Amino acid sequence: MTKLDYALALASRGFKIIPIREGAKFPPEIRHWPQEATDREEIVRRMWGTGNANIGIHCRGMAVIDVDPRKGGDASLA
């Protein structure tokens, strides 16, 4: 699967997503990302175009737990 495929799969589940520079966690590739994060297929296709951007999820309204097993996060979560 390509990153576009993953982006579309997340968007189809209602996640508002944004492209992030390939190989990075930040910054988003779009300037006004909080307002432009989207779950609309046609916009996601345009945002990823021919690129291979990473996928960011706008987490507004969500509770997110970031478990990092390399730093003992899995044990802390358990």
mmCIF file of the N, C-alpha and C atoms, coordinates in Angstrom:
data_MODEL
# 
_entry.id   MODEL 
# 
loop_
_atom_site.group_PDB 
_atom_site.id 
_atom_site.type_symbol 
_atom_site.label_atom_id 
_atom_site.label_alt_id 
_atom_site.label_comp_id 
_atom_site.label_asym_id 
_atom_site.label_entity_id 
_atom_site.label_seq_id 
_atom_site.pdbx_PDB_ins_code 
_atom_site.Cartn_x 
_atom_site.Cartn_y 
_atom_site.Cartn_z 
_atom_site.occupancy 
_atom_site.B_iso_or_equiv 
_atom_site.pdbx_formal_charge 
_atom_site.auth_seq_id 
_atom_site.auth_comp_id 
_atom_site.auth_asym_id 
_atom_site.auth_atom_id 
_atom_site.pdbx_PDB_model_num 
ATOM 1   N N  . MET A 1 1  ? 0.844   -1.195 0.000  1.00 0.00 ? 1  MET A N  1 
ATOM 2   C CA . MET A 1 1  ? 0.000   0.000  0.000  1.00 0.00 ? 1  MET A CA 1 
ATOM 3   C C  . MET A 1 1  ? 0.880   1.246  0.000  1.00 0.00 ? 1  MET A C  1 
ATOM 4   N N  . THR A 1 2  ? 0.421   2.259  -0.693 1.00 0.00 ? 2  THR A N  1 
ATOM 5   C CA . THR A 1 2  ? 1.135   3.537  -0.709 1.00 0.00 ? 2  THR A CA 1 
ATOM 6   C C  . THR A 1 2  ? 0.662   4.409  0.453  1.00 0.00 ? 2  THR A C  1 
ATOM 7   N N  . LYS A 1 3  ? 1.383   5.481  0.688  1.00 0.00 ? 3  LYS A N  1 
ATOM 8   C CA . LYS A 1 3  ? 0.950   6.417  1.735  1.00 0.00 ? 3  LYS A CA 1 
ATOM 9   C C  . LYS A 1 3  ? -0.393  7.033  1.383  1.00 0.00 ? 3  LYS A C  1 
ATOM 10  N N  . LEU A 1 4  ? -0.649  7.234  0.089  1.00 0.00 ? 4  LEU A N  1 
ATOM 11  C CA . LEU A 1 4  ? -1.958  7.732  -0.322 1.00 0.00 ? 4  LEU A CA 1 
ATOM 12  C C  . LEU A 1 4  ? -3.044  6.743  0.073  1.00 0.00 ? 4  LEU A C  1 
ATOM 13  N N  . ASP A 1 5  ? -2.798  5.449  -0.120 1.00 0.00 ? 5  ASP A N  1 
ATOM 14  C CA . ASP A 1 5  ? -3.775  4.433  0.272  1.00 0.00 ? 5  ASP A CA 1 
ATOM 15  C C  . ASP A 1 5  ? -4.071  4.499  1.770  1.00 0.00 ? 5  ASP A C  1 
ATOM 16  N N  . TYR A 1 6  ? -3.017  4.625  2.571  1.00 0.00 ? 6  TYR A N  1 
ATOM 17  C CA . TYR A 1 6  ? -3.212  4.728  4.023  1.00 0.00 ? 6  TYR A CA 1 
ATOM 18  C C  . TYR A 1 6  ? -3.957  6.013  4.383  1.00 0.00 ? 6  TYR A C  1 
ATOM 19  N N  . ALA A 1 7  ? -3.598  7.111  3.730  1.00 0.00 ? 7  ALA A N  1 
ATOM 20  C CA . ALA A 1 7  ? -4.276  8.387  3.990  1.00 0.00 ? 7  ALA A CA 1 
ATOM 21  C C  . ALA A 1 7  ? -5.762  8.279  3.665  1.00 0.00 ? 7  ALA A C  1 
ATOM 22  N N  . LEU A 1 8  ? -6.077  7.661  2.537  1.00 0.00 ? 8  LEU A N  1 
ATOM 23  C CA . LEU A 1 8  ? -7.477  7.492  2.153  1.00 0.00 ? 8  LEU A CA 1 
ATOM 24  C C  . LEU A 1 8  ? -8.219  6.580  3.128  1.00 0.00 ? 8  LEU A C  1 
ATOM 25  N N  . ALA A 1 9  ? -7.549  5.532  3.596  1.00 0.00 ? 9  ALA A N  1 
ATOM 26  C CA . ALA A 1 9  ? -8.182  4.624  4.554  1.00 0.00 ? 9  ALA A CA 1 
ATOM 27  C C  . ALA A 1 9  ? -8.506  5.351  5.857  1.00 0.00 ? 9  ALA A C  1 
ATOM 28  N N  . LEU A 1 10 ? -7.587  6.178  6.338  1.00 0.00 ? 10 LEU A N  1 
ATOM 29  C CA . LEU A 1 10 ? -7.849  6.945  7.559  1.00 0.00 ? 10 LEU A CA 1 
ATOM 30  C C  . LEU A 1 10 ? -8.971  7.956  7.344  1.00 0.00 ? 10 LEU A C  1 
ATOM 31  N N  . ALA A 1 11 ? -8.926  8.640  6.218  1.00 0.00 ? 11 ALA A N  1 
ATOM 32  C CA . ALA A 1 11 ? -9.968  9.630  5.916  1.00 0.00 ? 11 ALA A CA 1 
ATOM 33  C C  . ALA A 1 11 ? -11.335 8.962  5.817  1.00 0.00 ? 11 ALA A C  1 
ATOM 34  N N  . SER A 1 12 ? -11.390 7.764  5.249  1.00 0.00 ? 12 SER A N  1 
ATOM 35  C CA . SER A 1 12 ? -12.678 7.073  5.112  1.00 0.00 ? 12 SER A CA 1 
ATOM 36  C C  . SER A 1 12 ? -13.264 6.694  6.471  1.00 0.00 ? 12 SER A C  1 
ATOM 37  N N  . ARG A 1 13 ? -12.429 6.688  7.495  1.00 0.00 ? 13 ARG A N  1 
ATOM 38  C CA . ARG A 1 13 ? -12.888 6.389  8.857  1.00 0.00 ? 13 ARG A CA 1 
ATOM 39  C C  . ARG A 1 13 ? -13.175 7.661  9.646  1.00 0.00 ? 13 ARG A C  1 
ATOM 40  N N  . GLY A 1 14 ? -13.091 8.808  8.952  1.00 0.00 ? 14 GLY A N  1 
ATOM 41  C CA . GLY A 1 14 ? -13.453 10.073 9.588  1.00 0.00 ? 14 GLY A CA 1 
ATOM 42  C C  . GLY A 1 14 ? -12.309 10.838 10.218 1.00 0.00 ? 14 GLY A C  1 
ATOM 43  N N  . PHE A 1 15 ? -11.072 10.337 10.094 1.00 0.00 ? 15 PHE A N  1 
ATOM 44  C CA . PHE A 1 15 ? -9.934  11.077 10.640 1.00 0.00 ? 15 PHE A CA 1 
ATOM 45  C C  . PHE A 1 15 ? -9.625  12.269 9.743  1.00 0.00 ? 15 PHE A C  1 
ATOM 46  N N  . LYS A 1 16 ? -9.401  13.423 10.360 1.00 0.00 ? 16 LYS A N  1 
ATOM 47  C CA . LYS A 1 16 ? -8.996  14.623 9.634  1.00 0.00 ? 16 LYS A CA 1 
ATOM 48  C C  . LYS A 1 16 ? -7.477  14.555 9.503  1.00 0.00 ? 16 LYS A C  1 
ATOM 49  N N  . ILE A 1 17 ? -6.995  14.458 8.271  1.00 0.00 ? 17 ILE A N  1 
ATOM 50  C CA . ILE A 1 17 ? -5.570  14.233 8.073  1.00 0.00 ? 17 ILE A CA 1 
ATOM 51  C C  . ILE A 1 17 ? -4.909  15.380 7.328  1.00 0.00 ? 17 ILE A C  1 
ATOM 52  N N  . ILE A 1 18 ? -3.580  15.411 7.465  1.00 0.00 ? 18 ILE A N  1 
ATOM 53  C CA . ILE A 1 18 ? -2.750  16.431 6.827  1.00 0.00 ? 18 ILE A CA 1 
ATOM 54  C C  . ILE A 1 18 ? -1.453  15.779 6.367  1.00 0.00 ? 18 ILE A C  1 
ATOM 55  N N  . PRO A 1 19 ? -0.870  16.295 5.280  1.00 0.00 ? 19 PRO A N  1 
ATOM 56  C CA . PRO A 1 19 ? 0.432   15.780 4.858  1.00 0.00 ? 19 PRO A CA 1 
ATOM 57  C C  . PRO A 1 19 ? 1.557   16.408 5.680  1.00 0.00 ? 19 PRO A C  1 
ATOM 58  N N  . ILE A 1 20 ? 2.516   15.568 6.058  1.00 0.00 ? 20 ILE A N  1 
ATOM 59  C CA . ILE A 1 20 ? 3.709   15.996 6.789  1.00 0.00 ? 20 ILE A CA 1 
ATOM 60  C C  . ILE A 1 20 ? 4.908   15.703 5.893  1.00 0.00 ? 20 ILE A C  1 
ATOM 61  N N  . ARG A 1 21 ? 5.916   16.539 5.935  1.00 0.00 ? 21 ARG A N  1 
ATOM 62  C CA . ARG A 1 21 ? 7.101   16.334 5.100  1.00 0.00 ? 21 ARG A CA 1 
ATOM 63  C C  . ARG A 1 21 ? 7.623   14.896 5.245  1.00 0.00 ? 21 ARG A C  1 
ATOM 64  N N  . GLU A 1 22 ? 7.939   14.270 4.126  1.00 0.00 ? 22 GLU A N  1 
ATOM 65  C CA . GLU A 1 22 ? 8.423   12.891 4.111  1.00 0.00 ? 22 GLU A CA 1 
ATOM 66  C C  . GLU A 1 22 ? 9.620   12.738 5.050  1.00 0.00 ? 22 GLU A C  1 
ATOM 67  N N  . GLY A 1 23 ? 9.571   11.699 5.882  1.00 0.00 ? 23 GLY A N  1 
ATOM 68  C CA . GLY A 1 23 ? 10.660  11.415 6.803  1.00 0.00 ? 23 GLY A CA 1 
ATOM 69  C C  . GLY A 1 23 ? 10.644  12.242 8.070  1.00 0.00 ? 23 GLY A C  1 
ATOM 70  N N  . ALA A 1 24 ? 9.615   13.049 8.270  1.00 0.00 ? 24 ALA A N  1 
ATOM 71  C CA . ALA A 1 24 ? 9.548   13.927 9.442  1.00 0.00 ? 24 ALA A CA 1 
ATOM 72  C C  . ALA A 1 24 ? 8.251   13.709 10.205 1.00 0.00 ? 24 ALA A C  1 
ATOM 73  N N  . LYS A 1 25 ? 8.202   14.242 11.421 1.00 0.00 ? 25 LYS A N  1 
ATOM 74  C CA . LYS A 1 25 ? 6.980   14.231 12.216 1.00 0.00 ? 25 LYS A CA 1 
ATOM 75  C C  . LYS A 1 25 ? 6.323   15.602 12.227 1.00 0.00 ? 25 LYS A C  1 
ATOM 76  N N  . PHE A 1 26 ? 7.094   16.621 11.875 1.00 0.00 ? 26 PHE A N  1 
ATOM 77  C CA . PHE A 1 26 ? 6.649   17.997 11.892 1.00 0.00 ? 26 PHE A CA 1 
ATOM 78  C C  . PHE A 1 26 ? 7.581   18.781 10.991 1.00 0.00 ? 26 PHE A C  1 
ATOM 79  N N  . PRO A 1 27 ? 7.229   19.807 10.334 1.00 0.00 ? 27 PRO A N  1 
ATOM 80  C CA . PRO A 1 27 ? 5.942   20.490 10.320 1.00 0.00 ? 27 PRO A CA 1 
ATOM 81  C C  . PRO A 1 27 ? 5.040   19.967 9.203  1.00 0.00 ? 27 PRO A C  1 
ATOM 82  N N  . PRO A 1 28 ? 3.750   20.252 9.296  1.00 0.00 ? 28 PRO A N  1 
ATOM 83  C CA . PRO A 1 28 ? 2.846   19.912 8.201  1.00 0.00 ? 28 PRO A CA 1 
ATOM 84  C C  . PRO A 1 28 ? 3.243   20.645 6.922  1.00 0.00 ? 28 PRO A C  1 
ATOM 85  N N  . GLU A 1 29 ? 2.891   20.071 5.790  1.00 0.00 ? 29 GLU A N  1 
ATOM 86  C CA . GLU A 1 29 ? 3.212   20.681 4.505  1.00 0.00 ? 29 GLU A CA 1 
ATOM 87  C C  . GLU A 1 29 ? 2.209   21.756 4.088  1.00 0.00 ? 29 GLU A C  1 
ATOM 88  N N  . ILE A 1 30 ? 1.142   21.926 4.849  1.00 0.00 ? 30 ILE A N  1 
ATOM 89  C CA . ILE A 1 30 ? 0.180   22.977 4.530  1.00 0.00 ? 30 ILE A CA 1 
ATOM 90  C C  . ILE A 1 30 ? 0.184   24.009 5.644  1.00 0.00 ? 30 ILE A C  1 
ATOM 91  N N  . ARG A 1 31 ? 0.064   25.245 5.263  1.00 0.00 ? 31 ARG A N  1 
ATOM 92  C CA . ARG A 1 31 ? 0.228   26.365 6.189  1.00 0.00 ? 31 ARG A CA 1 
ATOM 93  C C  . ARG A 1 31 ? -0.834  26.408 7.287  1.00 0.00 ? 31 ARG A C  1 
ATOM 94  N N  . HIS A 1 32 ? -2.077  26.345 6.930  1.00 0.00 ? 32 HIS A N  1 
ATOM 95  C CA . HIS A 1 32 ? -3.171  26.481 7.908  1.00 0.00 ? 32 HIS A CA 1 
ATOM 96  C C  . HIS A 1 32 ? -3.761  25.103 8.216  1.00 0.00 ? 32 HIS A C  1 
ATOM 97  N N  . TRP A 1 33 ? -2.898  24.199 8.659  1.00 0.00 ? 33 TRP A N  1 
ATOM 98  C CA . TRP A 1 33 ? -3.307  22.802 8.808  1.00 0.00 ? 33 TRP A CA 1 
ATOM 99  C C  . TRP A 1 33 ? -4.471  22.578 9.761  1.00 0.00 ? 33 TRP A C  1 
ATOM 100 N N  . PRO A 1 34 ? -4.627  23.324 10.864 1.00 0.00 ? 34 PRO A N  1 
ATOM 101 C CA . PRO A 1 34 ? -5.788  23.023 11.715 1.00 0.00 ? 34 PRO A CA 1 
ATOM 102 C C  . PRO A 1 34 ? -7.122  23.225 10.993 1.00 0.00 ? 34 PRO A C  1 
ATOM 103 N N  . GLN A 1 35 ? -7.157  24.218 10.104 1.00 0.00 ? 35 GLN A N  1 
ATOM 104 C CA . GLN A 1 35 ? -8.387  24.481 9.370  1.00 0.00 ? 35 GLN A CA 1 
ATOM 105 C C  . GLN A 1 35 ? -8.508  23.621 8.110  1.00 0.00 ? 35 GLN A C  1 
ATOM 106 N N  . GLU A 1 36 ? -7.390  23.163 7.572  1.00 0.00 ? 36 GLU A N  1 
ATOM 107 C CA . GLU A 1 36 ? -7.398  22.445 6.305  1.00 0.00 ? 36 GLU A CA 1 
ATOM 108 C C  . GLU A 1 36 ? -7.298  20.930 6.435  1.00 0.00 ? 36 GLU A C  1 
ATOM 109 N N  . ALA A 1 37 ? -7.112  20.425 7.652  1.00 0.00 ? 37 ALA A N  1 
ATOM 110 C CA . ALA A 1 37 ? -7.121  18.971 7.833  1.00 0.00 ? 37 ALA A CA 1 
ATOM 111 C C  . ALA A 1 37 ? -8.468  18.447 7.340  1.00 0.00 ? 37 ALA A C  1 
ATOM 112 N N  . THR A 1 38 ? -8.461  17.323 6.665  1.00 0.00 ? 38 THR A N  1 
ATOM 113 C CA . THR A 1 38 ? -9.687  16.892 5.996  1.00 0.00 ? 38 THR A CA 1 
ATOM 114 C C  . THR A 1 38 ? -9.842  15.381 5.976  1.00 0.00 ? 38 THR A C  1 
ATOM 115 N N  . ASP A 1 39 ? -11.095 14.968 5.791  1.00 0.00 ? 39 ASP A N  1 
ATOM 116 C CA . ASP A 1 39 ? -11.389 13.551 5.558  1.00 0.00 ? 39 ASP A CA 1 
ATOM 117 C C  . ASP A 1 39 ? -12.038 13.372 4.176  1.00 0.00 ? 39 ASP A C  1 
ATOM 118 N N  . ARG A 1 40 ? -12.005 14.415 3.362  1.00 0.00 ? 40 ARG A N  1 
ATOM 119 C CA . ARG A 1 40 ? -12.626 14.370 2.028  1.00 0.00 ? 40 ARG A CA 1 
ATOM 120 C C  . ARG A 1 40 ? -11.670 13.757 1.009  1.00 0.00 ? 40 ARG A C  1 
ATOM 121 N N  . GLU A 1 41 ? -12.124 12.686 0.372  1.00 0.00 ? 41 GLU A N  1 
ATOM 122 C CA . GLU A 1 41 ? -11.274 11.918 -0.533 1.00 0.00 ? 41 GLU A CA 1 
ATOM 123 C C  . GLU A 1 41 ? -10.620 12.763 -1.621 1.00 0.00 ? 41 GLU A C  1 
ATOM 124 N N  . GLU A 1 42 ? -11.390 13.612 -2.276 1.00 0.00 ? 42 GLU A N  1 
ATOM 125 C CA . GLU A 1 42 ? -10.825 14.378 -3.387 1.00 0.00 ? 42 GLU A CA 1 
ATOM 126 C C  . GLU A 1 42 ? -9.730  15.331 -2.934 1.00 0.00 ? 42 GLU A C  1 
ATOM 127 N N  . ILE A 1 43 ? -9.863  15.864 -1.722 1.00 0.00 ? 43 ILE A N  1 
ATOM 128 C CA . ILE A 1 43 ? -8.837  16.772 -1.194 1.00 0.00 ? 43 ILE A CA 1 
ATOM 129 C C  . ILE A 1 43 ? -7.613  15.980 -0.764 1.00 0.00 ? 43 ILE A C  1 
ATOM 130 N N  . VAL A 1 44 ? -7.827  14.816 -0.143 1.00 0.00 ? 44 VAL A N  1 
ATOM 131 C CA . VAL A 1 44 ? -6.704  13.959 0.257  1.00 0.00 ? 44 VAL A CA 1 
ATOM 132 C C  . VAL A 1 44 ? -5.903  13.570 -0.986 1.00 0.00 ? 44 VAL A C  1 
ATOM 133 N N  . ARG A 1 45 ? -6.585  13.171 -2.050 1.00 0.00 ? 45 ARG A N  1 
ATOM 134 C CA . ARG A 1 45 ? -5.884  12.802 -3.292 1.00 0.00 ? 45 ARG A CA 1 
ATOM 135 C C  . ARG A 1 45 ? -5.056  13.976 -3.819 1.00 0.00 ? 45 ARG A C  1 
ATOM 136 N N  . ARG A 1 46 ? -5.605  15.175 -3.748 1.00 0.00 ? 46 ARG A N  1 
ATOM 137 C CA . ARG A 1 46 ? -4.884  16.361 -4.215 1.00 0.00 ? 46 ARG A CA 1 
ATOM 138 C C  . ARG A 1 46 ? -3.690  16.662 -3.310 1.00 0.00 ? 46 ARG A C  1 
ATOM 139 N N  . MET A 1 47 ? -3.879  16.551 -1.996 1.00 0.00 ? 47 MET A N  1 
ATOM 140 C CA . MET A 1 47 ? -2.801  16.851 -1.052 1.00 0.00 ? 47 MET A CA 1 
ATOM 141 C C  . MET A 1 47 ? -1.610  15.911 -1.236 1.00 0.00 ? 47 MET A C  1 
ATOM 142 N N  . TRP A 1 48 ? -1.879  14.632 -1.462 1.00 0.00 ? 48 TRP A N  1 
ATOM 143 C CA . TRP A 1 48 ? -0.785  13.669 -1.607 1.00 0.00 ? 48 TRP A CA 1 
ATOM 144 C C  . TRP A 1 48 ? -0.276  13.637 -3.040 1.00 0.00 ? 48 TRP A C  1 
ATOM 145 N N  . GLY A 1 49 ? -1.134  13.928 -4.009 1.00 0.00 ? 49 GLY A N  1 
ATOM 146 C CA . GLY A 1 49 ? -0.708  14.011 -5.400 1.00 0.00 ? 49 GLY A CA 1 
ATOM 147 C C  . GLY A 1 49 ? 0.273   12.920 -5.768 1.00 0.00 ? 49 GLY A C  1 
ATOM 148 N N  . THR A 1 50 ? 1.415   13.316 -6.269 1.00 0.00 ? 50 THR A N  1 
ATOM 149 C CA . THR A 1 50 ? 2.449   12.351 -6.637 1.00 0.00 ? 50 THR A CA 1 
ATOM 150 C C  . THR A 1 50 ? 3.495   12.216 -5.540 1.00 0.00 ? 50 THR A C  1 
ATOM 151 N N  . GLY A 1 51 ? 3.312   12.946 -4.435 1.00 0.00 ? 51 GLY A N  1 
ATOM 152 C CA . GLY A 1 51 ? 4.286   12.928 -3.345 1.00 0.00 ? 51 GLY A CA 1 
ATOM 153 C C  . GLY A 1 51 ? 4.170   11.705 -2.460 1.00 0.00 ? 51 GLY A C  1 
ATOM 154 N N  . ASN A 1 52 ? 5.073   11.634 -1.512 1.00 0.00 ? 52 ASN A N  1 
ATOM 155 C CA . ASN A 1 52 ? 5.121   10.512 -0.588 1.00 0.00 ? 52 ASN A CA 1 
ATOM 156 C C  . ASN A 1 52 ? 5.153   11.036 0.849  1.00 0.00 ? 52 ASN A C  1 
ATOM 157 N N  . ALA A 1 53 ? 4.312   12.033 1.106  1.00 0.00 ? 53 ALA A N  1 
ATOM 158 C CA . ALA A 1 53 ? 4.295   12.687 2.414  1.00 0.00 ? 53 ALA A CA 1 
ATOM 159 C C  . ALA A 1 53 ? 3.869   11.719 3.511  1.00 0.00 ? 53 ALA A C  1 
ATOM 160 N N  . ASN A 1 54 ? 4.379   11.962 4.715  1.00 0.00 ? 54 ASN A N  1 
ATOM 161 C CA . ASN A 1 54 ? 3.885   11.235 5.882  1.00 0.00 ? 54 ASN A CA 1 
ATOM 162 C C  . ASN A 1 54 ? 2.461   11.694 6.169  1.00 0.00 ? 54 ASN A C  1 
ATOM 163 N N  . ILE A 1 55 ? 1.780   10.973 7.048  1.00 0.00 ? 55 ILE A N  1 
ATOM 164 C CA . ILE A 1 55 ? 0.386   11.272 7.356  1.00 0.00 ? 55 ILE A CA 1 
ATOM 165 C C  . ILE A 1 55 ? 0.290   11.791 8.785  1.00 0.00 ? 55 ILE A C  1 
ATOM 166 N N  . GLY A 1 56 ? -0.314  12.956 8.933  1.00 0.00 ? 56 GLY A N  1 
ATOM 167 C CA . GLY A 1 56 ? -0.601  13.507 10.244 1.00 0.00 ? 56 GLY A CA 1 
ATOM 168 C C  . GLY A 1 56 ? -2.102  13.466 10.481 1.00 0.00 ? 56 GLY A C  1 
ATOM 169 N N  . ILE A 1 57 ? -2.493  13.261 11.724 1.00 0.00 ? 57 ILE A N  1 
ATOM 170 C CA . ILE A 1 57 ? -3.906  13.251 12.096 1.00 0.00 ? 57 ILE A CA 1 
ATOM 171 C C  . ILE A 1 57 ? -4.150  14.416 13.045 1.00 0.00 ? 57 ILE A C  1 
ATOM 172 N N  . HIS A 1 58 ? -5.119  15.249 12.700 1.00 0.00 ? 58 HIS A N  1 
ATOM 173 C CA . HIS A 1 58 ? -5.503  16.353 13.584 1.00 0.00 ? 58 HIS A CA 1 
ATOM 174 C C  . HIS A 1 58 ? -6.283  15.731 14.738 1.00 0.00 ? 58 HIS A C  1 
ATOM 175 N N  . CYS A 1 59 ? -5.755  15.853 15.945 1.00 0.00 ? 59 CYS A N  1 
ATOM 176 C CA . CYS A 1 59 ? -6.300  15.138 17.105 1.00 0.00 ? 59 CYS A CA 1 
ATOM 177 C C  . CYS A 1 59 ? -7.296  15.961 17.917 1.00 0.00 ? 59 CYS A C  1 
ATOM 178 N N  . ARG A 1 60 ? -7.774  17.053 17.389 1.00 0.00 ? 60 ARG A N  1 
ATOM 179 C CA . ARG A 1 60 ? -8.743  17.877 18.113 1.00 0.00 ? 60 ARG A CA 1 
ATOM 180 C C  . ARG A 1 60 ? -9.950  17.033 18.512 1.00 0.00 ? 60 ARG A C  1 
ATOM 181 N N  . GLY A 1 61 ? -10.313 17.090 19.788 1.00 0.00 ? 61 GLY A N  1 
ATOM 182 C CA . GLY A 1 61 ? -11.462 16.362 20.290 1.00 0.00 ? 61 GLY A CA 1 
ATOM 183 C C  . GLY A 1 61 ? -11.185 14.905 20.613 1.00 0.00 ? 61 GLY A C  1 
ATOM 184 N N  . MET A 1 62 ? -9.934  14.477 20.507 1.00 0.00 ? 62 MET A N  1 
ATOM 185 C CA . MET A 1 62 ? -9.575  13.083 20.798 1.00 0.00 ? 62 MET A CA 1 
ATOM 186 C C  . MET A 1 62 ? -8.679  13.016 22.025 1.00 0.00 ? 62 MET A C  1 
ATOM 187 N N  . ALA A 1 63 ? -8.731  11.896 22.688 1.00 0.00 ? 63 ALA A N  1 
ATOM 188 C CA . ALA A 1 63 ? -7.738  11.579 23.717 1.00 0.00 ? 63 ALA A CA 1 
ATOM 189 C C  . ALA A 1 63 ? -6.750  10.624 23.058 1.00 0.00 ? 63 ALA A C  1 
ATOM 190 N N  . VAL A 1 64 ? -5.472  10.973 23.085 1.00 0.00 ? 64 VAL A N  1 
ATOM 191 C CA . VAL A 1 64 ? -4.454  10.196 22.379 1.00 0.00 ? 64 VAL A CA 1 
ATOM 192 C C  . VAL A 1 64 ? -3.408  9.728  23.371 1.00 0.00 ? 64 VAL A C  1 
ATOM 193 N N  . ILE A 1 65 ? -3.084  8.452  23.310 1.00 0.00 ? 65 ILE A N  1 
ATOM 194 C CA . ILE A 1 65 ? -2.019  7.888  24.133 1.00 0.00 ? 65 ILE A CA 1 
ATOM 195 C C  . ILE A 1 65 ? -0.893  7.480  23.197 1.00 0.00 ? 65 ILE A C  1 
ATOM 196 N N  . ASP A 1 66 ? 0.281   8.044  23.405 1.00 0.00 ? 66 ASP A N  1 
ATOM 197 C CA . ASP A 1 66 ? 1.449   7.734  22.588 1.00 0.00 ? 66 ASP A CA 1 
ATOM 198 C C  . ASP A 1 66 ? 2.315   6.759  23.373 1.00 0.00 ? 66 ASP A C  1 
ATOM 199 N N  . VAL A 1 67 ? 2.299   5.496  22.966 1.00 0.00 ? 67 VAL A N  1 
ATOM 200 C CA . VAL A 1 67 ? 3.058   4.459  23.658 1.00 0.00 ? 67 VAL A CA 1 
ATOM 201 C C  . VAL A 1 67 ? 4.350   4.224  22.889 1.00 0.00 ? 67 VAL A C  1 
ATOM 202 N N  . ASP A 1 68 ? 5.483   4.462  23.541 1.00 0.00 ? 68 ASP A N  1 
ATOM 203 C CA . ASP A 1 68 ? 6.785   4.259  22.909 1.00 0.00 ? 68 ASP A CA 1 
ATOM 204 C C  . ASP A 1 68 ? 7.470   3.077  23.578 1.00 0.00 ? 68 ASP A C  1 
ATOM 205 N N  . PRO A 1 69 ? 7.356   1.865  23.003 1.00 0.00 ? 69 PRO A N  1 
ATOM 206 C CA . PRO A 1 69 ? 7.951   0.670  23.616 1.00 0.00 ? 69 PRO A CA 1 
ATOM 207 C C  . PRO A 1 69 ? 9.463   0.777  23.810 1.00 0.00 ? 69 PRO A C  1 
ATOM 208 N N  . ARG A 1 70 ? 10.135  1.537  22.963 1.00 0.00 ? 70 ARG A N  1 
ATOM 209 C CA . ARG A 1 70 ? 11.586  1.670  23.105 1.00 0.00 ? 70 ARG A CA 1 
ATOM 210 C C  . ARG A 1 70 ? 11.997  2.407  24.378 1.00 0.00 ? 70 ARG A C  1 
ATOM 211 N N  . LYS A 1 71 ? 11.044  3.109  24.966 1.00 0.00 ? 71 LYS A N  1 
ATOM 212 C CA . LYS A 1 71 ? 11.332  3.846  26.195 1.00 0.00 ? 71 LYS A CA 1 
ATOM 213 C C  . LYS A 1 71 ? 10.501  3.351  27.369 1.00 0.00 ? 71 LYS A C  1 
ATOM 214 N N  . GLY A 1 72 ? 10.022  2.083  27.290 1.00 0.00 ? 72 GLY A N  1 
ATOM 215 C CA . GLY A 1 72 ? 9.271   1.488  28.378 1.00 0.00 ? 72 GLY A CA 1 
ATOM 216 C C  . GLY A 1 72 ? 7.804   1.844  28.412 1.00 0.00 ? 72 GLY A C  1 
ATOM 217 N N  . GLY A 1 73 ? 7.303   2.475  27.354 1.00 0.00 ? 73 GLY A N  1 
ATOM 218 C CA . GLY A 1 73 ? 5.892   2.885  27.322 1.00 0.00 ? 73 GLY A CA 1 
ATOM 219 C C  . GLY A 1 73 ? 4.916   1.750  27.376 1.00 0.00 ? 73 GLY A C  1 
ATOM 220 N N  . ASP A 1 74 ? 5.278   0.605  26.765 1.00 0.00 ? 74 ASP A N  1 
ATOM 221 C CA . ASP A 1 74 ? 4.363   -0.548 26.796 1.00 0.00 ? 74 ASP A CA 1 
ATOM 222 C C  . ASP A 1 74 ? 4.201   -1.058 28.220 1.00 0.00 ? 74 ASP A C  1 
ATOM 223 N N  . ALA A 1 75 ? 5.279   -1.065 29.011 1.00 0.00 ? 75 ALA A N  1 
ATOM 224 C CA . ALA A 1 75 ? 5.182   -1.497 30.408 1.00 0.00 ? 75 ALA A CA 1 
ATOM 225 C C  . ALA A 1 75 ? 4.362   -0.500 31.219 1.00 0.00 ? 75 ALA A C  1 
ATOM 226 N N  . SER A 1 76 ? 4.561   0.780  30.971 1.00 0.00 ? 76 SER A N  1 
ATOM 227 C CA . SER A 1 76 ? 3.793   1.794  31.690 1.00 0.00 ? 76 SER A CA 1 
ATOM 228 C C  . SER A 1 76 ? 2.304   1.688  31.359 1.00 0.00 ? 76 SER A C  1 
ATOM 229 N N  . LEU A 1 77 ? 1.974   1.432  30.113 1.00 0.00 ? 77 LEU A N  1 
ATOM 230 C CA . LEU A 1 77 ? 0.594   1.295  29.714 1.00 0.00 ? 77 LEU A CA 1 
ATOM 231 C C  . LEU A 1 77 ? -0.052  0.081  30.380 1.00 0.00 ? 77 LEU A C  1 
ATOM 232 N N  . ALA A 1 78 ? 0.702   -1.017 30.440 1.00 0.00 ? 78 ALA A N  1 
ATOM 233 C CA . ALA A 1 78 ? 0.173   -2.243 31.084 1.00 0.00 ? 78 ALA A CA 1 
ATOM 234 C C  . ALA A 1 78 ? -0.099  -1.987 32.548 1.00 0.00 ? 78 ALA A C  1 
# 
